[in-house]
């Protein structure tokens, strides 16, 4: 059985108040969870371009991918699908937070204090150390 490979990118954006931009999302009719903006790579895109596009599509903000932070990889669906999610530190270029009308996946987009991440219902709690590592003291 051939394995299908999914590749995507996630953007970690931290502001001068040590808040990180998170998206509250999940399938329609299901409980949503917070996470950094992310999504799948489209053909012809670099991972940096995927990161910047997904970030814009989910938040309305234009960002630039500065550096790759880590890669989360693994398999799901009984090893039928392998995934690679590349995390980038991004810097804010322009724009205002915009919730897409009619998007049933995204319920909210907000800056959240990094020292309060443990209190949020996160899709991937194991992202917390990575996010905290970017805080400028």
Secondary structure, DSSP 4 states (H G I P E B T S, - for coil): -PPEEEEEEEEEEB-TTSEEEEEEE-STTS--EEE--EEEPPTT--HHHHHHHHHHHHHSEEEEEEEEEEEEEEEETTTTEEEEEEEEEEEEEEE---PPTT-SSEEEEEEEEGGGGGGS-BS-GGGHHHHHHT---
